Amino acid sequence: MLIKTRGIVLNYLKYRETSIIARIYTEQRGVQSYIVNGVRRAKPPGRIALFQPFTLLDLVAYVSPRGGLTRLSEFRCAYPFRTIPYDIRKSSVLLFLSEVVSRSVREEEPNPELFAFLHDSLLTYDAQTEQHENFALLFLLHLAGYLGFGPESGREITEQVAFATDVNQASTARPTVLRFQEFEHHFGELLHQPAQPTIPNGRVRRELLGILLRYYQLHVEGLGDIRSLDVLSEVLSE
C-alpha cells in the first residue's frame, strides 16, 4: 500500500554504502522511519541534502500492515528555504530545534495540529528577515503546549526548574533567586507579550534557553543533553 503525505525531516542514519534510514514526522502517520536508497551516491548530486533536519518534503511512502521500517517510493522538496541555508544563525537555530523535536516527538500517529505548527513555524522563520532573535524561545514555549506541558506563566517554568533535583543539569552553578526572578519576567513576556520582549542581549537569551531545556527535561523522559546547544551558543554569542 502507498500513501501520499507531507513530511518534516527529523534526522537520518547512514545505511549500507549509499542509502540512509530517514526519520520523518509525517502529516498522516506521525513519526516514521524509511529506508531511502541511493541518496548518498555521487550522482545525482544533492539528493542527500533533501534529508537535512527540518527539510519539508512531499512523500509517497510504502505502508506495511505490520508496521515498522518501510521505504519511500518518491520524495521531493516541498518548499526550498530561501534564507535559512544562507544564514548561519538561522541554520544553527534549526539544527538545535530539530534535535529537541526529534527527541520529544515520538508518536507514530497523526497529530494535524502539531504538524501544522511545525510546518507553518518553519515557513514563517524562513520568511523573517529581522526581529527573529527570539524564535527558538517562542518555538519551544509553543511546542510545549502541543506536547502537553505548556506553561501558563513564567513562574511555572522557573519554579519547576528551581526546585527540581532529578534533572541532569550542567556543571554551571544554579542561578540565584534574583536571576530566576529575571527569567520569570522574560518568560512571562514571551508567553503573553511576544511582540514586545525586553530580553537585553544574547547572553540572557542563552540563559533562558538553558532554563527552558531544563524545563523540557522535567517533562520529556529521556530527553538527555541537546548536543547542538553548544553550537548554537557559540553562534549567538555576543
N, C-alpha and C positions, 0 to 999 in steps of 0.2 A: 504494500500500500504506500502511496505517495501523498504528501501534503505540501501545500504552499503556505509559507509563513514568513513573517518578518523576524529578524533576529538581531541581537546585540552581542557581539563577541566579548567574552569574558577573558579567556586566555587559551593557550594551546600547549600541547606537548609534542615533541618530535616522535615520530612513529616510523620505524624501519628507515630505509635510506632516503626516501623522497616524500614521505607522507607525514601527516600530523593527526592528532586527536584534538579536535577543537571543542571547547566548552562554550556553549552559546545559550543566552537567555532568549527563548523564543516566545512569540506572542501567543501561539496556540497550545504549547505544551510545557511552558516553563523552562527550567534548566535542562538542557540535553547535551549529550556528548556525541560527536560524529567523527568517523574516520573520513579524512579528506585526502584523496590520493593525488600524488604527483605535484603538489604545490611547491615543494622545495627543489624541484628541478631548475637548472639554469635557464631553460626555455620551456614555456614562455615566461619571460621575466615579470616580476612584480606581483605574482598571484599570492605569495605568502603575505604580502602587505595587506591583503584583504582580511587577514585574521589577527591584526594588531588589536589590542584591547579597545573596546568600545566602538569598533567599526560597525556601521549599520549595514545590514545585509538583507537582500531578498533571497529566500531559500526555497528549493524543492528538496524535500528530505524523505528518506525511507522511514517507515514506522513499522516496528516489529510488534506483533501481538504479545510477545513475551517480555517486551521492554528491553532495556539495556542498550548497548552500543550499536548504532546503525551507521549508515553512510549518507552523505549528501549526493544527490543526483545533479543538482545545479545550484549555482550561487553567483551572485553579482552584488556589487556595491550599490546600496540603495540611495546613498547620499554622500558624495565626496566632500569631506570637510574642506572649507575654504581658508580658514585662518589657523586652526589648531595645529596642523603639521608644521607650520612655519613660525610658530610662537613657542619658544622653549618653556615659558611659564605655563601656557595653556596645556601643552602636551604633558608636562610634568604633573600638573593637577589631574589630568585624566588618567595617567598611569596610576597615581595614588588612589583615586576614587574607584577605578576598575578593580584594584586589589581588594578594597573594602567590600565592594559589591560582590565580587567573586566569592569571598569568604562568608558573606552574610546572607546572600540569596541562594537557597538550595532546593526549593520546592520544585518537583517535577510535575507541575500542574499549572494551568493558565491563571494569570492574575492580570486582567486587562488594565486595571488602574495603575499597577506598579509598572507594567511595560510602557504605558503612555507617559508616565512621569519620567522614566529613564530616557525614553526616545526624545520627548519634547525638550527635556533639560539639555541634552546634547546639542540639539539644533539651536536652542537659544544661546548656549555658550559659544558655539561656533560663530553665531551672528554678532555677538557683542564685540565691540571694538574699544570700549572704555568702561570703567567702573565695574569691572568683573573680579576685583581682587578678593571679594568675599564669597565667590561662587562655591568653593569647596565646603565652607562652613554652612552655607544655606542649603546646599545639596544634602549634606549629611543630616541636618536637622529635619528636613522634609522626608528623607529616606527612612529615618527612624519611625516616623508616623506610619508609613506603609508596612514596616516590619513589626509594628505592634507595640513599640515603646516610645512613641513620640512624646517629648516633654511639653508641658504646658507653660513652663516658666523657666527662667534661668536658674532660679534657686533649686528647682528639681534636679537639674544637672549637677550643680556644684555640691549640693548636699550629699547626693548619692556617691559622688566621687570622693568627697572629703571623708566620708565615714566608711568607705569600702576598705576591707582588709584582705580580700581574697583575689584581688586582681594583680596580675603580673605587671608591675609598674616599672618604669625606667629607673635608673640608678640616681637620677636627679632628686634633689630634696623636695619634700612635699611643700606646695605653696603655702604661704602664710594665710591667716584669716583675712587680712586686708586684700591680698591678691585674689582670693576666692570671691570676695565681695565685688571686686572689679570684674572678674569673669562673669559673675551672675548678672551684672549690669549689661555687659556686652551681649551675652546670650539672650537676655530679655529684649534688647533692641532688635537682634536678628530675628527673633520669633515674632515680634509684634510691630516693629517698625523697620522692616528690612531695607527700605529705600533710604533710610537716614541713620545708618550706624555711625558710631563715633570711635571706631577702633583706630587708635592713633598711628600704628606702624606695623611693619611686618613681624617684628619680634613678638608683639602681643598677639597678632594673628596666629603665629606658630604655636604659642602657648595655648590659645583657645582650641586649636586643632588637637593638641595633645590631650587636653581635658576631655574633649568630645570623643576621642578614641578610647579613653579610659571608660567613659560612659557606655560606649558600644561594647567594650569587653565585659561589662557587667551583665549585658543583656543577650549577647550573641555567644553561645557556647563554642569554645574552640577558635575564637577569632584570632588569638595569638598576636604576635608583633606584625605590624604592617611595614615591610622592609622598604617600600618606596617612600615612606615618610622622610627618611634621611635625605633622599634625593630632592624631594620637594622642599625641604627646609633649606638646603643649600641654594636652590634656585630662587626662593623667596626671601633670602637673607637681605638685610639692608645694605 
